[in-house]
Amino acid sequence: MRTRSSDKKAQSASLGRTLDERKQLVLPEVGESVSLKDDAFSRSLYHHVTSESAIDDFLKKSRSYSLAQRRWKLPRSCTKLINNDFYTPFLNIFSSILKHFWNEATVRGTRRVIDTHATDLPHCELDSGSTNHSSRPSFVIRAEGPSFQLPVSKTGEKPPALGFSNATACIDIQIQHDQMPVSEQLMRVAIYARQIFIQQPNRRFVRLLVLSEEHFSSIPFRPQRSPDESDIGLDSTIQWTIENGRKVDGTLTTRRSDGTKIIYPLLKVIPLFFRGNIRGRATICWSVRDPVTGEDLVVKDSWKSEDHVSEHMYLQDAVGSPGVVQMVSCEPNRDETKNLRGFGGALPREFHNRVETRLVMKAYGKSVTRFTSAMQVLCALRDAIAGHMEMYNKKGILHRDVSIHNVLFGKPGAEPGFRGVLIDFDVATRRGVETTRPEDWLIGTRLYQSIAVLSSGEYRDPLPRDHLDDLESFLYVLVHIMFAYDSQGVLQSLPNTLHTWHDESPGTAARLKQGFLTWKTPPIAVEERWPIPCINLLLAYQALLLPFVHMKADLNLRTCDVRKEKVELLAADVVQHYTRVLQLFDEAIDQLSTPGSKWKLCYDSDSSSCASFSSNDSEIPSAARRDNPLKRVSDEYPVDQPSAKRSSDSPRISRNVTPVPRRGPRTSPVARSPV
């Protein structure tokens, strides 16, 4: 294909806006460029694939290479190259290399170099599937095999023959005087890499190449003839059966707890969960079935930071604990990113090594957001909180990332204690371990982070995280559910409250949440969509936590001696703190489960009690048995909506949370935050 200079510039301009949009997706992930100091790593990359003598032999025979001049036979003049067949000479060179070193694959058509400078390779996104965006690398090496499939096509259309789903590598060609800065090159190829990771979920790394007249940069490249897909970054333990160019089924190979190999059939050819980032933990989960027992399982692959404790260490302690994900086996230390970068023994200061781990875990139900009744979701949250208590109080493990995505329903028909399951201990820590680094607020999911965690960056020596932070996160999970859904699980418009918690800076989000905890009534829309016991639970939960939030904010300003005494007092009441929260859930569940019962809507905390706690609470309440169910007087929403009674006093830390019934018609303004 002939491409004149003017044509080339026009194409670049037409793609400019699309590239700018795509760059915004990869910009937060790319980080600082880390370069190698010499070519030792690039020379060693594929030394097992071919030898120096074989390369020399190829160059002697190649019609595209001049031994005398030690250069490829390309025009020396950029102008001449541009004004003639710009891409064809490069295509011929790459094709000859592939044919010589991988002849069998080229004969069978399983590997082929394609000129794609004028071909749109469609993009996919994890949350929306196919998009209208696309990219045009100069060249792509197209592949066939158990890890590749044809790109996804639009409904009713024939799938294209080439896309990022069946590309092993991308190559970009640049003219020296038009060459982009390294940062711009990195952004462009990062877009390619991101799409390869998304469309090839078993891809572990990607090597890309940028060529100019005198330099190649960004990614090392060597010809290779190895049939081993691991050489190009594919995880060969995950394989698919391909029919008509598409994946139809597959297998995943790992090791049992005794070290023996086991091959699990994949239940789905696509991942159960996939984080298609080019940087970070790169978590991916697969649904599989035990070939012996027939039990459904989940396999989780992720890359943890080298200085973090592996999740499997925490899950080993969790074995047998109700309300917590159960591990079947693990493969720790499968690989390290430093092995893929060639730094040798001395890592650059700006490089952060990651270690790959594979976990096999029992499968559970759907996300807690897939509930169909108020009773169902309260039972799930209740048992997940009890599981969190078990891990913290008995195992000494703090989760640190309680979120709506990390609570699943138990298996269908699960007994009390197993109706909700807490998962994902990736960023957990041991109780008592100091976690007061300034970046502590980066750990966890912003929407559900506690006020103390969000505020940690504002203090020189903030308090370490504890169980109260995670209990507060469970409150925000409940808020998300009740504000964003109705009591039958139907999604409503996302309220502004949740938007601001998620999008604002940590300090702003902390202040907004602190204001929320002082609300005396929920938004009217929430009150109308949820049964009264759920409203009472929400308000009592808020009132229970507010004094602890105030105490922590005060302690962050105190001396170490004062701090130590108060923190020790909080630690001594761990069981009591959990017990209070669990009793709130138990009372709401009791009310919902009694047919024909009558409910009383309760607000404030200065009069008659709707939820009280014994001063001698010391054990976790049984999920299957309630000793003191509340008496109820009405199972319908009040026809007459009374106004809330107000108190100007801040809630005090006490052993009783005592909401009071609203009295009288709602005629006076009620302090609410806009939803």
Secondary structure, DSSP 8 states (H G I E B T S, - for coil): ----HHHHHHHHHHHHHHHHHHHHHHHHHH-S----SSSHHHHHTTTTT--HHHHHHHHHH-TTEETTTTEES--S-HHHHHHS-SSHHHHHHHHHHHHHHSHHHHHHTSEEEEE-TT--EEEEETTTEEEEEEE--SEEEEE-STT-------TTS---S-SGGGEEEEEEE--GGG---HHHHHHHHHHHHHHHHHH-TTB-----EEE-SS-EESS---------GGGGTB-TTEEEEEETTEEEEEEEEEE-TTS-EEEEEBS-SS-SEE---SSS---EEEEEE-TTT--EEEEEEEEEETTS--HHHHHHHHTT-TTB--EEEEEEEEEEHHHHHT-TTS--TT---EEEEEEEEE----BGGG-SSHHHHHHHHHHHHHHHHIIIIIT-EE-----GGGEEE-STT--TTSSEEE---TT-EETT-----GGGGGSS-GGG--HHHHTGGGSSS-----HHHHHHHHHHHHHHHHHHB-TT--B----HHHHHHHHS-HHHHHHHHHHHHT-SS--HHHHHHS-HHHHHHHHHHHHHHHHHHHHHHHHTTS-HHHHHHHHHHHHHTHHHHHHHHHHHHHHHHHHHHSTT-----EE-SSSS-SB---TT--S---SS--SS----S-SS--SS-B------S-----S-B--EE--SBS-S-------
